[in-house]
Amino acid sequence: MFRALCCAALGFGLMLVSASTEARELELSVENRIGVDSNVFRRSSEREADGFYAISPRLTVREGHSNLNYDFSYEPTYRTYYTTSGIDGFDHRGRGVVSWRPTGVDTLGLDGTYSNRRTLRLEDQGGSSLETSDRERVKDSDVQLSYSRTLTEALSLQASAAFTDRDYSQNTNVDSRSYSGQLGPQYVLNPLTVVGLTASFRQREDRGVGLQFWTETDIWNVSASFRRTLTPTLSISAQGGPSFFRSKQKSPLPGDPNTQSQSTSFFAAVAIDKSWQRSNFKASYTRSESSGGGDASSSLVDNVTLDFKHRFDRRTSFRVLGSWINSKEISDASGGSNRETTRYLVVANAKRRITRQLSVIGQFSYSNQDEKRDGILPGTTRSDSIGDLYVGFLSLRYTFDPIRF
């Protein structure tokens, strides 16, 4: 499947080369941030607060047509801290989105993201000596190819394939990779109601090295979906169905038997969307499967999100987002521990456009994370928490006039 996705990406690239240059533009922006972080290393004890300065140039190439639209962007960010030395450096993020309609009934889409970010920590240098470090990097890749075909005025067929990969530069964490695909019809009952049925398959590999467990998990899912427009400003959607897991684990210790397990679960997604003349509110709940890593064969994630946006005028906007995330990792490995993580997050963001090119942005976030896992002795539990975390910044963003070519 990965080769197929690469071929699809190459095909999109050749298509873009041959596309018309009308409406194609290149845009450059630069953002400067000054902020504070109450717990730079995300530690449960001996927390260190510090201020930081970050600069983020962003390069975007986009084009829009009735049958072809694409948007590619790359944003490196350099961050330096005021008092903490040894952790200044770059993080990178890129994204590409393409939508193409080769015929009146066919639509192809490609959405890919890549990030390369640092993990800040205090490393033990022997004895009681601790040294700051940002040498561990996490590389995340995510590519999704989608296809839609209109069969009749009411019936359409949706298909997609995806590849995700998480790679750690050090062996303290477990690399993971997954392949997935889904297929299903969508039917328009009336102008206000749409229903659908989807079957999907996902294979996830947690590629342990050294003394880490290697895990392969297959997930099958069948779900029904429903979307209803209640009023011109209010809509609801729901999707859910059973999922079936099959996991295989290989022990890193010679002579230890490999383990297999099977389980079932139920996944769902529910959302309500309400809009006003200048505001929008969305509430959602999702239950999904995510990479467990390490000795965890599966990870079930419940997520509740509230998102409110308001536009005061053409120049000023405000957004506040709150979420509750509960993740339960279940281990089948001998000696492995079950783990449950609960995280609360609130983010408030305000933006004011001073001129056509210059904007000022302020953001403040609060989060709290608690973790519980099996203790060393049977029947015991140990807890870990990073406590209250506050991060805020004020930034200036300057966007240059786009270059059309």
PAKOL-409567 format. One record per residue (C-alpha): residue in three letters; x, y, z negated. Coordinates in nm, 3 decimals. Each point is the difference from the previous one (the first is absolute). Layout:
<badrens>
badren residuo->ALA&px->X&py->Y&pz->Z;
...
</badrens>
This chain:
<badrens>
badren residuo->MET&px->0.000&py->0.000&pz->0.000;
badren residuo->PHE&px->0.287&py->0.239&pz->-0.075;
badren residuo->ARG&px->0.134&py->-0.045&pz->0.354;
badren residuo->ALA&px->-0.347&py->0.068&pz->0.136;
badren residuo->LEU&px->-0.020&py->0.322&pz->-0.200;
badren residuo->CYS&px->0.343&py->0.107&pz->0.129;
badren residuo->CYS&px->-0.111&py->-0.066&pz->0.357;
badren residuo->ALA&px->-0.316&py->0.201&pz->-0.061;
badren residuo->ALA&px->0.203&py->0.290&pz->-0.137;
badren residuo->LEU&px->0.228&py->-0.014&pz->0.305;
badren residuo->GLY&px->-0.303&py->0.002&pz->0.227;
badren residuo->PHE&px->-0.132&py->0.309&pz->-0.176;
badren residuo->GLY&px->0.337&py->0.168&pz->0.042;
badren residuo->LEU&px->0.003&py->-0.063&pz->0.376;
badren residuo->MET&px->-0.356&py->0.128&pz->0.019;
badren residuo->LEU&px->0.097&py->0.324&pz->-0.172;
badren residuo->VAL&px->0.294&py->0.057&pz->0.234;
badren residuo->SER&px->-0.230&py->-0.019&pz->0.300;
badren residuo->ALA&px->-0.271&py->0.216&pz->-0.159;
badren residuo->SER&px->-0.074&py->0.353&pz->0.113;
badren residuo->THR&px->0.196&py->0.272&pz->-0.177;
badren residuo->GLU&px->-0.307&py->0.219&pz->-0.039;
badren residuo->ALA&px->-0.079&py->0.086&pz->-0.363;
badren residuo->ARG&px->0.327&py->-0.155&pz->-0.124;
badren residuo->GLU&px->0.170&py->0.201&pz->-0.274;
badren residuo->LEU&px->0.286&py->-0.013&pz->-0.248;
badren residuo->GLU&px->-0.043&py->0.159&pz->-0.344;
badren residuo->LEU&px->0.256&py->0.067&pz->-0.273;
badren residuo->SER&px->-0.076&py->0.098&pz->-0.358;
badren residuo->VAL&px->0.213&py->0.043&pz->-0.312;
badren residuo->GLU&px->-0.123&py->-0.029&pz->-0.359;
badren residuo->ASN&px->0.192&py->0.110&pz->-0.312;
badren residuo->ARG&px->-0.112&py->-0.131&pz->-0.339;
badren residuo->ILE&px->0.087&py->0.097&pz->-0.356;
badren residuo->GLY&px->-0.138&py->-0.235&pz->-0.263;
badren residuo->VAL&px->0.027&py->-0.181&pz->-0.332;
badren residuo->ASP&px->-0.018&py->-0.369&pz->-0.096;
badren residuo->SER&px->-0.065&py->-0.110&pz->-0.358;
badren residuo->ASN&px->0.154&py->-0.349&pz->0.042;
badren residuo->VAL&px->0.253&py->-0.015&pz->0.282;
badren residuo->PHE&px->0.092&py->-0.368&pz->-0.046;
badren residuo->ARG&px->-0.353&py->-0.123&pz->-0.086;
badren residuo->ARG&px->0.123&py->-0.153&pz->-0.326;
badren residuo->SER&px->-0.212&py->-0.104&pz->-0.297;
badren residuo->SER&px->0.256&py->0.140&pz->-0.247;
badren residuo->GLU&px->0.269&py->0.268&pz->0.001;
badren residuo->ARG&px->-0.186&py->0.193&pz->0.268;
badren residuo->GLU&px->0.187&py->0.271&pz->0.186;
badren residuo->ALA&px->-0.175&py->0.307&pz->0.140;
badren residuo->ASP&px->0.157&py->0.215&pz->0.269;
badren residuo->GLY&px->-0.074&py->0.256&pz->0.266;
badren residuo->PHE&px->0.067&py->-0.054&pz->0.368;
badren residuo->TYR&px->0.027&py->0.175&pz->0.333;
badren residuo->ALA&px->-0.096&py->-0.175&pz->0.325;
badren residuo->ILE&px->0.012&py->0.098&pz->0.366;
badren residuo->SER&px->-0.202&py->-0.190&pz->0.262;
badren residuo->PRO&px->0.026&py->0.077&pz->0.372;
badren residuo->ARG&px->-0.269&py->-0.168&pz->0.210;
badren residuo->LEU&px->0.012&py->-0.069&pz->0.372;
badren residuo->THR&px->-0.322&py->-0.091&pz->0.184;
badren residuo->VAL&px->-0.068&py->-0.091&pz->0.363;
badren residuo->ARG&px->-0.364&py->-0.028&pz->0.102;
badren residuo->GLU&px->-0.224&py->-0.010&pz->0.306;
badren residuo->GLY&px->-0.377&py->-0.004&pz->0.042;
badren residuo->HIS&px->-0.217&py->-0.113&pz->0.292;
badren residuo->SER&px->-0.344&py->-0.145&pz->0.038;
badren residuo->ASN&px->0.149&py->-0.348&pz->0.044;
badren residuo->LEU&px->0.344&py->0.035&pz->-0.163;
badren residuo->ASN&px->0.100&py->0.148&pz->-0.335;
badren residuo->TYR&px->0.320&py->-0.046&pz->-0.195;
badren residuo->ASP&px->0.177&py->0.159&pz->-0.295;
badren residuo->PHE&px->0.356&py->-0.086&pz->-0.109;
badren residuo->SER&px->0.167&py->0.161&pz->-0.301;
badren residuo->TYR&px->0.324&py->-0.033&pz->-0.197;
badren residuo->GLU&px->0.066&py->0.164&pz->-0.337;
badren residuo->PRO&px->0.328&py->-0.030&pz->-0.194;
badren residuo->THR&px->-0.003&py->0.143&pz->-0.355;
badren residuo->TYR&px->0.309&py->0.102&pz->-0.194;
badren residuo->ARG&px->-0.053&py->0.036&pz->-0.376;
badren residuo->THR&px->0.248&py->0.130&pz->-0.256;
badren residuo->TYR&px->-0.046&py->0.013&pz->-0.378;
badren residuo->TYR&px->0.113&py->0.286&pz->-0.221;
badren residuo->THR&px->0.166&py->-0.182&pz->-0.293;
badren residuo->THR&px->0.007&py->-0.371&pz->0.095;
badren residuo->SER&px->0.300&py->-0.084&pz->0.219;
badren residuo->GLY&px->0.050&py->-0.299&pz->0.229;
badren residuo->ILE&px->-0.356&py->-0.028&pz->0.134;
badren residuo->ASP&px->-0.018&py->0.268&pz->0.267;
badren residuo->GLY&px->-0.074&py->-0.133&pz->0.348;
badren residuo->PHE&px->-0.229&py->-0.054&pz->0.298;
badren residuo->ASP&px->-0.329&py->-0.185&pz->0.039;
badren residuo->HIS&px->-0.143&py->-0.065&pz->0.347;
badren residuo->ARG&px->-0.350&py->-0.047&pz->0.139;
badren residuo->GLY&px->-0.130&py->-0.041&pz->0.353;
badren residuo->ARG&px->-0.336&py->-0.075&pz->0.157;
badren residuo->GLY&px->-0.141&py->-0.060&pz->0.347;
badren residuo->VAL&px->-0.368&py->-0.016&pz->0.101;
badren residuo->VAL&px->-0.122&py->-0.079&pz->0.353;
badren residuo->SER&px->-0.353&py->-0.035&pz->0.139;
badren residuo->TRP&px->-0.052&py->-0.100&pz->0.365;
badren residuo->ARG&px->-0.316&py->-0.067&pz->0.202;
badren residuo->PRO&px->0.106&py->-0.176&pz->0.322;
badren residuo->THR&px->-0.366&py->-0.051&pz->0.098;
badren residuo->GLY&px->-0.336&py->0.134&pz->-0.112;
badren residuo->VAL&px->-0.061&py->-0.304&pz->-0.223;
badren residuo->ASP&px->0.350&py->-0.083&pz->-0.131;
badren residuo->THR&px->0.198&py->0.180&pz->-0.269;
badren residuo->LEU&px->0.351&py->-0.088&pz->-0.119;
badren residuo->GLY&px->0.161&py->0.143&pz->-0.312;
badren residuo->LEU&px->0.343&py->-0.015&pz->-0.159;
badren residuo->ASP&px->0.080&py->0.132&pz->-0.349;
badren residuo->GLY&px->0.346&py->-0.039&pz->-0.152;
badren residuo->THR&px->0.172&py->0.143&pz->-0.308;
badren residuo->TYR&px->0.354&py->-0.033&pz->-0.135;
badren residuo->SER&px->0.151&py->0.130&pz->-0.322;
badren residuo->ASN&px->0.346&py->-0.027&pz->-0.150;
badren residuo->ARG&px->0.002&py->0.130&pz->-0.355;
badren residuo->ARG&px->0.227&py->-0.011&pz->-0.302;
badren residuo->THR&px->-0.070&py->-0.160&pz->-0.338;
badren residuo->LEU&px->0.139&py->0.207&pz->-0.286;
badren residuo->ARG&px->0.125&py->-0.188&pz->-0.303;
badren residuo->LEU&px->0.255&py->-0.021&pz->-0.281;
badren residuo->GLU&px->0.241&py->-0.291&pz->0.056;
badren residuo->ASP&px->0.190&py->-0.182&pz->-0.272;
badren residuo->GLN&px->0.373&py->0.038&pz->0.070;
badren residuo->GLY&px->0.106&py->-0.233&pz->-0.281;
badren residuo->GLY&px->-0.030&py->0.039&pz->-0.374;
badren residuo->SER&px->-0.220&py->0.297&pz->-0.089;
badren residuo->SER&px->0.094&py->0.207&pz->0.304;
badren residuo->LEU&px->-0.287&py->0.108&pz->0.230;
badren residuo->GLU&px->0.059&py->0.165&pz->0.334;
badren residuo->THR&px->-0.258&py->0.171&pz->0.222;
badren residuo->SER&px->-0.049&py->-0.154&pz->0.342;
badren residuo->ASP&px->-0.214&py->0.028&pz->0.312;
badren residuo->ARG&px->0.179&py->-0.275&pz->0.192;
badren residuo->GLU&px->-0.299&py->-0.233&pz->0.023;
badren residuo->ARG&px->-0.220&py->0.075&pz->0.300;
badren residuo->VAL&px->-0.343&py->-0.132&pz->0.093;
badren residuo->LYS&px->-0.084&py->-0.027&pz->0.371;
badren residuo->ASP&px->-0.368&py->-0.036&pz->0.091;
badren residuo->SER&px->-0.121&py->-0.076&pz->0.354;
badren residuo->ASP&px->-0.363&py->-0.029&pz->0.105;
badren residuo->VAL&px->-0.125&py->-0.050&pz->0.357;
badren residuo->GLN&px->-0.361&py->-0.059&pz->0.105;
badren residuo->LEU&px->-0.129&py->-0.064&pz->0.351;
badren residuo->SER&px->-0.376&py->0.028&pz->0.056;
badren residuo->TYR&px->-0.234&py->-0.070&pz->0.292;
badren residuo->SER&px->-0.368&py->0.081&pz->0.047;
badren residuo->ARG&px->-0.226&py->-0.097&pz->0.289;
badren residuo->THR&px->-0.357&py->0.116&pz->0.055;
badren residuo->LEU&px->-0.207&py->-0.296&pz->0.118;
badren residuo->THR&px->-0.343&py->0.167&pz->0.008;
badren residuo->GLU&px->-0.143&py->0.331&pz->-0.120;
badren residuo->ALA&px->-0.047&py->-0.153&pz->-0.346;
badren residuo->LEU&px->0.265&py->-0.273&pz->-0.021;
badren residuo->SER&px->0.378&py->0.037&pz->-0.014;
badren residuo->LEU&px->0.295&py->-0.226&pz->-0.083;
badren residuo->GLN&px->0.280&py->0.107&pz->-0.238;
badren residuo->ALA&px->0.340&py->-0.169&pz->-0.028;
badren residuo->SER&px->0.328&py->0.092&pz->-0.168;
badren residuo->ALA&px->0.341&py->-0.140&pz->-0.092;
badren residuo->ALA&px->0.239&py->0.138&pz->-0.260;
badren residuo->PHE&px->0.354&py->-0.047&pz->-0.128;
badren residuo->THR&px->0.135&py->0.133&pz->-0.332;
badren residuo->ASP&px->0.346&py->-0.029&pz->-0.152;
badren residuo->ARG&px->0.154&py->0.117&pz->-0.328;
badren residuo->ASP&px->0.377&py->-0.025&pz->-0.030;
badren residuo->TYR&px->0.204&py->0.081&pz->-0.312;
badren residuo->SER&px->0.368&py->0.086&pz->0.036;
badren residuo->GLN&px->0.083&py->-0.187&pz->-0.323;
badren residuo->ASN&px->-0.105&py->-0.345&pz->-0.122;
badren residuo->THR&px->-0.170&py->0.125&pz->-0.318;
badren residuo->ASN&px->-0.336&py->-0.017&pz->0.183;
badren residuo->VAL&px->-0.153&py->-0.245&pz->0.246;
badren residuo->ASP&px->-0.034&py->0.093&pz->0.368;
badren residuo->SER&px->-0.341&py->-0.070&pz->0.153;
badren residuo->ARG&px->-0.139&py->-0.028&pz->0.352;
badren residuo->SER&px->-0.351&py->-0.065&pz->0.131;
badren residuo->TYR&px->-0.178&py->-0.070&pz->0.329;
badren residuo->SER&px->-0.374&py->0.042&pz->0.040;
badren residuo->GLY&px->-0.276&py->0.006&pz->0.256;
badren residuo->GLN&px->-0.375&py->0.050&pz->0.004;
badren residuo->LEU&px->-0.284&py->-0.031&pz->0.248;
badren residuo->GLY&px->-0.372&py->0.071&pz->-0.011;
badren residuo->PRO&px->-0.305&py->0.157&pz->0.166;
badren residuo->GLN&px->-0.169&py->0.326&pz->-0.094;
badren residuo->TYR&px->-0.367&py->0.067&pz->0.072;
badren residuo->VAL&px->-0.190&py->0.329&pz->-0.002;
badren residuo->LEU&px->-0.345&py->-0.072&pz->-0.140;
badren residuo->ASN&px->-0.115&py->0.358&pz->0.052;
badren residuo->PRO&px->0.164&py->0.345&pz->0.019;
badren residuo->LEU&px->0.036&py->0.000&pz->-0.379;
badren residuo->THR&px->0.104&py->-0.358&pz->-0.078;
badren residuo->VAL&px->0.296&py->-0.215&pz->0.108;
badren residuo->VAL&px->0.073&py->-0.357&pz->-0.116;
badren residuo->GLY&px->0.293&py->-0.230&pz->0.066;
badren residuo->LEU&px->0.162&py->-0.334&pz->-0.071;
badren residuo->THR&px->0.377&py->-0.055&pz->-0.027;
badren residuo->ALA&px->0.226&py->-0.303&pz->-0.036;
badren residuo->SER&px->0.363&py->0.061&pz->-0.092;
badren residuo->PHE&px->0.319&py->-0.187&pz->-0.083;
badren residuo->ARG&px->0.312&py->0.121&pz->-0.179;
badren residuo->GLN&px->0.328&py->-0.174&pz->-0.076;
badren residuo->ARG&px->0.230&py->0.156&pz->-0.258;
badren residuo->GLU&px->0.358&py->-0.104&pz->-0.072;
badren residuo->ASP&px->0.181&py->0.104&pz->-0.318;
badren residuo->ARG&px->0.359&py->-0.070&pz->0.099;
badren residuo->GLY&px->0.181&py->-0.067&pz->-0.326;
badren residuo->VAL&px->0.380&py->-0.026&pz->-0.010;
badren residuo->GLY&px->0.232&py->-0.134&pz->-0.270;
badren residuo->LEU&px->-0.208&py->-0.094&pz->-0.305;
badren residuo->GLN&px->-0.321&py->0.149&pz->0.140;
badren residuo->PHE&px->-0.295&py->-0.212&pz->0.109;
badren residuo->TRP&px->-0.093&py->-0.019&pz->0.370;
badren residuo->THR&px->-0.375&py->0.012&pz->0.060;
badren residuo->GLU&px->-0.219&py->-0.041&pz->0.308;
badren residuo->THR&px->-0.368&py->0.087&pz->-0.034;
badren residuo->ASP&px->-0.276&py->-0.043&pz->0.261;
badren residuo->ILE&px->-0.322&py->0.199&pz->-0.044;
badren residuo->TRP&px->-0.320&py->-0.059&pz->0.199;
badren residuo->ASN&px->-0.281&py->0.250&pz->-0.029;
badren residuo->VAL&px->-0.353&py->0.026&pz->0.139;
badren residuo->SER&px->-0.190&py->0.322&pz->-0.064;
badren residuo->ALA&px->-0.318&py->0.180&pz->0.101;
badren residuo->SER&px->-0.015&py->0.378&pz->0.033;
badren residuo->PHE&px->-0.275&py->0.260&pz->-0.011;
badren residuo->ARG&px->0.005&py->0.374&pz->0.071;
badren residuo->ARG&px->-0.303&py->0.226&pz->-0.038;
badren residuo->THR&px->-0.048&py->0.374&pz->0.056;
badren residuo->LEU&px->-0.258&py->0.103&pz->-0.257;
badren residuo->THR&px->-0.010&py->0.368&pz->0.091;
badren residuo->PRO&px->0.208&py->0.219&pz->0.234;
badren residuo->THR&px->0.231&py->0.068&pz->-0.297;
badren residuo->LEU&px->-0.013&py->-0.330&pz->-0.193;
badren residuo->SER&px->0.116&py->-0.348&pz->0.103;
badren residuo->ILE&px->0.084&py->-0.329&pz->-0.170;
badren residuo->SER&px->0.199&py->-0.305&pz->0.107;
badren residuo->ALA&px->0.063&py->-0.342&pz->-0.148;
badren residuo->GLN&px->0.206&py->-0.305&pz->0.093;
badren residuo->GLY&px->0.060&py->-0.324&pz->-0.185;
badren residuo->GLY&px->0.040&py->-0.374&pz->0.017;
badren residuo->PRO&px->0.186&py->-0.303&pz->-0.134;
badren residuo->SER&px->0.375&py->-0.057&pz->0.032;
badren residuo->PHE&px->0.193&py->-0.323&pz->-0.020;
badren residuo->PHE&px->0.363&py->-0.026&pz->-0.113;
badren residuo->ARG&px->0.262&py->-0.269&pz->0.052;
badren residuo->SER&px->0.344&py->0.055&pz->-0.150;
badren residuo->LYS&px->0.328&py->-0.189&pz->0.021;
badren residuo->GLN&px->0.291&py->0.076&pz->-0.231;
badren residuo->LYS&px->0.360&py->-0.116&pz->0.013;
badren residuo->SER&px->0.205&py->0.005&pz->-0.317;
badren residuo->PRO&px->0.353&py->0.144&pz->0.017;
badren residuo->LEU&px->0.127&py->-0.270&pz->-0.238;
badren residuo->PRO&px->0.118&py->-0.332&pz->0.149;
badren residuo->GLY&px->-0.220&py->-0.292&pz->-0.099;
badren residuo->ASP&px->-0.301&py->0.212&pz->-0.094;
badren residuo->PRO&px->-0.313&py->-0.109&pz->0.189;
badren residuo->ASN&px->-0.171&py->0.232&pz->0.242;
badren residuo->THR&px->-0.353&py->0.105&pz->-0.093;
badren residuo->GLN&px->-0.320&py->0.046&pz->0.197;
badren residuo->SER&px->-0.330&py->0.155&pz->-0.102;
badren residuo->GLN&px->-0.336&py->0.097&pz->0.144;
badren residuo->SER&px->-0.248&py->0.258&pz->-0.125;
badren residuo->THR&px->-0.295&py->0.211&pz->0.108;
badren residuo->SER&px->-0.096&py->0.358&pz->-0.064;
badren residuo->PHE&px->-0.235&py->0.271&pz->0.119;
badren residuo->PHE&px->0.108&py->0.325&pz->0.164;
badren residuo->ALA&px->-0.208&py->0.309&pz->0.054;
badren residuo->ALA&px->0.007&py->0.364&pz->0.108;
badren residuo->VAL&px->-0.278&py->0.249&pz->-0.082;
badren residuo->ALA&px->0.002&py->0.371&pz->0.081;
badren residuo->ILE&px->-0.233&py->0.298&pz->-0.009;
badren residuo->ASP&px->0.073&py->0.321&pz->0.191;
badren residuo->LYS&px->-0.174&py->0.333&pz->-0.059;
badren residuo->SER&px->0.073&py->0.326&pz->0.181;
badren residuo->TRP&px->-0.110&py->0.361&pz->-0.040;
badren residuo->GLN&px->0.070&py->0.306&pz->0.209;
badren residuo->ARG&px->0.347&py->0.049&pz->-0.152;
badren residuo->SER&px->0.049&py->-0.308&pz->-0.214;
badren residuo->ASN&px->0.029&py->-0.376&pz->0.026;
badren residuo->PHE&px->-0.017&py->-0.270&pz->-0.268;
badren residuo->LYS&px->0.080&py->-0.369&pz->0.035;
badren residuo->ALA&px->-0.021&py->-0.275&pz->-0.262;
badren residuo->SER&px->0.127&py->-0.349&pz->0.074;
badren residuo->TYR&px->0.073&py->-0.337&pz->-0.159;
badren residuo->THR&px->0.217&py->-0.270&pz->0.154;
badren residuo->ARG&px->0.106&py->-0.345&pz->-0.111;
badren residuo->SER&px->0.284&py->-0.139&pz->0.209;
badren residuo->GLU&px->0.301&py->-0.230&pz->0.004;
badren residuo->SER&px->0.350&py->0.143&pz->-0.012;
badren residuo->SER&px->0.354&py->-0.130&pz->-0.004;
badren residuo->GLY&px->0.089&py->-0.148&pz->-0.335;
badren residuo->GLY&px->0.372&py->-0.053&pz->0.037;
badren residuo->GLY&px->0.230&py->-0.186&pz->-0.235;
badren residuo->ASP&px->-0.167&py->-0.302&pz->-0.155;
badren residuo->ALA&px->-0.353&py->0.129&pz->0.066;
badren residuo->SER&px->-0.197&py->-0.199&pz->0.254;
badren residuo->SER&px->-0.284&py->0.252&pz->0.031;
badren residuo->SER&px->-0.087&py->0.352&pz->-0.105;
badren residuo->LEU&px->-0.359&py->0.127&pz->-0.026;
badren residuo->VAL&px->-0.041&py->0.378&pz->0.005;
badren residuo->ASP&px->-0.310&py->0.197&pz->-0.106;
badren residuo->ASN&px->0.003&py->0.367&pz->0.100;
badren residuo->VAL&px->-0.253&py->0.275&pz->-0.077;
badren residuo->THR&px->0.061&py->0.336&pz->0.171;
badren residuo->LEU&px->-0.177&py->0.337&pz->-0.020;
badren residuo->ASP&px->0.102&py->0.262&pz->0.256;
badren residuo->PHE&px->-0.136&py->0.358&pz->0.018;
badren residuo->LYS&px->0.101&py->0.265&pz->0.256;
badren residuo->HIS&px->-0.114&py->0.360&pz->0.019;
badren residuo->ARG&px->0.080&py->0.278&pz->0.247;
badren residuo->PHE&px->-0.046&py->0.345&pz->-0.155;
badren residuo->ASP&px->0.058&py->0.176&pz->0.332;
badren residuo->ARG&px->0.199&py->-0.044&pz->0.320;
badren residuo->ARG&px->0.327&py->0.049&pz->-0.188;
badren residuo->THR&px->-0.049&py->-0.168&pz->-0.339;
badren residuo->SER&px->-0.079&py->-0.363&pz->-0.086;
badren residuo->PHE&px->-0.003&py->-0.214&pz->-0.313;
badren residuo->ARG&px->0.002&py->-0.375&pz->-0.061;
badren residuo->VAL&px->-0.017&py->-0.217&pz->-0.312;
badren residuo->LEU&px->0.038&py->-0.378&pz->0.007;
badren residuo->GLY&px->-0.033&py->-0.250&pz->-0.283;
badren residuo->SER&px->0.057&py->-0.376&pz->0.006;
badren residuo->TRP&px->0.002&py->-0.303&pz->-0.228;
badren residuo->ILE&px->0.200&py->-0.303&pz->0.115;
badren residuo->ASN&px->0.007&py->-0.337&pz->-0.173;
badren residuo->SER&px->0.233&py->-0.270&pz->0.136;
badren residuo->LYS&px->0.009&py->-0.360&pz->-0.123;
badren residuo->GLU&px->0.286&py->-0.221&pz->0.108;
badren residuo->ILE&px->-0.042&py->-0.373&pz->-0.060;
badren residuo->SER&px->0.299&py->-0.231&pz->-0.004;
badren residuo->ASP&px->0.011&py->-0.367&pz->0.092;
badren residuo->ALA&px->0.375&py->-0.032&pz->-0.053;
badren residuo->SER&px->0.140&py->-0.183&pz->-0.297;
badren residuo->GLY&px->0.111&py->0.262&pz->-0.250;
badren residuo->GLY&px->-0.169&py->0.279&pz->0.190;
badren residuo->SER&px->-0.219&py->0.250&pz->-0.178;
badren residuo->ASN&px->-0.343&py->0.139&pz->0.072;
badren residuo->ARG&px->0.002&py->0.379&pz->0.017;
badren residuo->GLU&px->-0.270&py->0.268&pz->-0.005;
badren residuo->THR&px->0.072&py->0.364&pz->0.086;
badren residuo->THR&px->-0.242&py->0.291&pz->-0.046;
badren residuo->ARG&px->0.072&py->0.344&pz->0.145;
badren residuo->TYR&px->-0.188&py->0.328&pz->-0.021;
badren residuo->LEU&px->0.075&py->0.284&pz->0.240;
badren residuo->VAL&px->-0.134&py->0.356&pz->0.043;
badren residuo->VAL&px->0.135&py->0.235&pz->0.270;
badren residuo->ALA&px->-0.105&py->0.362&pz->0.056;
badren residuo->ASN&px->0.119&py->0.185&pz->0.309;
badren residuo->ALA&px->-0.060&py->0.358&pz->0.119;
badren residuo->LYS&px->0.109&py->0.152&pz->0.332;
badren residuo->ARG&px->-0.005&py->0.361&pz->0.116;
badren residuo->ARG&px->0.092&py->0.105&pz->0.354;
badren residuo->ILE&px->0.169&py->0.339&pz->-0.029;
badren residuo->THR&px->0.062&py->0.052&pz->0.371;
badren residuo->ARG&px->-0.054&py->-0.210&pz->0.309;
badren residuo->GLN&px->0.338&py->-0.168&pz->-0.063;
badren residuo->LEU&px->0.060&py->0.027&pz->-0.375;
badren residuo->SER&px->-0.189&py->-0.190&pz->-0.274;
badren residuo->VAL&px->0.044&py->-0.032&pz->-0.376;
badren residuo->ILE&px->-0.090&py->-0.333&pz->-0.166;
badren residuo->GLY&px->-0.032&py->-0.089&pz->-0.367;
badren residuo->GLN&px->-0.048&py->-0.351&pz->-0.137;
badren residuo->PHE&px->-0.023&py->-0.159&pz->-0.343;
badren residuo->SER&px->-0.040&py->-0.369&pz->-0.082;
badren residuo->TYR&px->-0.052&py->-0.204&pz->-0.314;
badren residuo->SER&px->0.038&py->-0.377&pz->-0.023;
badren residuo->ASN&px->0.018&py->-0.267&pz->-0.267;
badren residuo->GLN&px->0.096&py->-0.364&pz->0.048;
badren residuo->ASP&px->-0.029&py->-0.291&pz->-0.243;
badren residuo->GLU&px->0.123&py->-0.351&pz->0.062;
badren residuo->LYS&px->-0.076&py->-0.323&pz->-0.188;
badren residuo->ARG&px->0.166&py->-0.336&pz->0.066;
badren residuo->ASP&px->0.046&py->-0.336&pz->-0.165;
badren residuo->GLY&px->0.251&py->-0.001&pz->-0.281;
badren residuo->ILE&px->0.290&py->-0.238&pz->-0.054;
badren residuo->LEU&px->-0.200&py->-0.216&pz->-0.242;
badren residuo->PRO&px->-0.322&py->-0.170&pz->0.121;
badren residuo->GLY&px->-0.312&py->0.198&pz->-0.079;
badren residuo->THR&px->0.186&py->0.328&pz->-0.056;
badren residuo->THR&px->-0.019&py->0.321&pz->0.202;
badren residuo->ARG&px->0.245&py->0.284&pz->0.047;
badren residuo->SER&px->-0.083&py->0.350&pz->0.119;
badren residuo->ASP&px->0.192&py->0.270&pz->0.181;
badren residuo->SER&px->-0.108&py->0.355&pz->0.085;
badren residuo->ILE&px->0.164&py->0.299&pz->0.166;
badren residuo->GLY&px->-0.243&py->0.222&pz->-0.193;
badren residuo->ASP&px->-0.129&py->0.331&pz->0.127;
badren residuo->LEU&px->0.173&py->0.120&pz->0.316;
badren residuo->TYR&px->-0.032&py->0.358&pz->0.127;
badren residuo->VAL&px->0.134&py->0.118&pz->0.336;
badren residuo->GLY&px->-0.061&py->0.343&pz->0.151;
badren residuo->PHE&px->0.142&py->0.214&pz->0.276;
badren residuo->LEU&px->-0.046&py->0.324&pz->0.190;
badren residuo->SER&px->0.101&py->0.011&pz->0.365;
badren residuo->LEU&px->0.022&py->0.225&pz->0.304;
badren residuo->ARG&px->-0.061&py->-0.152&pz->0.344;
badren residuo->TYR&px->0.097&py->0.176&pz->0.321;
badren residuo->THR&px->-0.128&py->-0.137&pz->0.331;
badren residuo->PHE&px->0.167&py->0.117&pz->0.319;
badren residuo->ASP&px->-0.199&py->0.068&pz->0.315;
badren residuo->PRO&px->-0.045&py->-0.328&pz->0.191;
badren residuo->ILE&px->0.203&py->-0.061&pz->0.314;
badren residuo->ARG&px->-0.208&py->-0.130&pz->0.291;
badren residuo->PHE&px->0.177&py->-0.204&pz->0.262;
</badrens>
